[in-house]
Amino acid sequence: MVVSTTNMQNELFSTAVANASSANLKAGFDHLAVELEGLEQPLQNKVMVRLSGKPKEITVQESFDSTVPLRWERNCASRAAVKGVIKKQLPELIEDFGLYFATETLIPNPAGMGSSGASAAAGMKAGLRLVKKYIRNFAFSPRQQIEAAVVGETARHYDNVSASVLGGLAEKIGDDFRKHKVPEWYVLLAKPVGVTKGSTAKGRGLLSDDDKEQYEYGKSIVIARRAIVNGLRGGDLIGLAQTMAQFEDPVERIRAENGFYGAGITARFLGAIYHRLAQDSMAAWVSGAGPYVLAVVGYDRNRLELAKRIFSQSYEPLGYKPQFIEARLSNQGARNV
């Protein structure tokens, strides 16, 4: 039942946040992503939406990242909230009162941490809470939330979006999504300073349809993906590290061969890092489309320093100095604040 909008006031608002994510996880290309929580720096995007008092108008203001589009149709957060939720459920909020969005984008983009997916997830959640203020007993399933958020995501990829919406390890199985709770292990993200990654669209453009199809039907890939899921949800870091070191990912190889990760960063170079980290029971993969490489170090935060030394020693012969972000795996998901 819809509550009358006659007495709506401008101060009525909704705010939500969503965390960064790391997608692909090698054999998990387009199927797996895990949520990340920053330690020393926030790795989350925040969205506030309120009634503006300007009927039919939708405006956006960004407080941190000057590269974020301010046209609502191009902004991931407002597009997810408006097209994914509000226009479908309660369009009179726009027609009669108008909307104002304030966004705070703290996840580096492009960096392989799903910034646009997190913005879309937070926008969806903020829009959903606003609608729920006026529609009694309104329900929106997790699957519907993911579908609404994907409307806002730039590349319309379910992996990053589903992890930011659900939290934990998000697995796409056919047309459905499953959340697996993961150990809140510490992780280190390392980026070679000076490397400017191309867009995610460019990274996907390097792949043929046959390349992508392998991740649906390739036996070795499906087996490796199941091992990755089991390692994460079961807390088997040693097994996860060995799986990541031994599996040669076709997507990483193709992108590396085309110089996507930076000069000298080849599949062999990445493989050497994975094996070196695995010797100390640390699992690693290129986070999303990169350029950050993520290493899972476990429950002991002091092991982050060991991972830093390994990355620094690995990148030094190429003339790179790595930049680090400390984080941990998270099970929170998008939430109202």
Beta strands, then each sheet from edge to edge (+ up, - down):
strand 1: 13-23
strand 2: 32-38
strand 3: 44-51
strand 4: 58-62
strand 5: 99-105
strand 6: 169-173
strand 7: 176-180
strand 8: 186-192
strand 9: 283-286
strand 10: 293-298
strand 11: 322-329
strand 12: 335-336
sheet 1: 4+ 5+ 3- 1+ 2- 6+ 7-
sheet 2: 4+ 5+ 3- 1+ 12-
sheet 3: 4+ 5+ 3- 1+ 2- 11+ 8- 10+ 9-
end
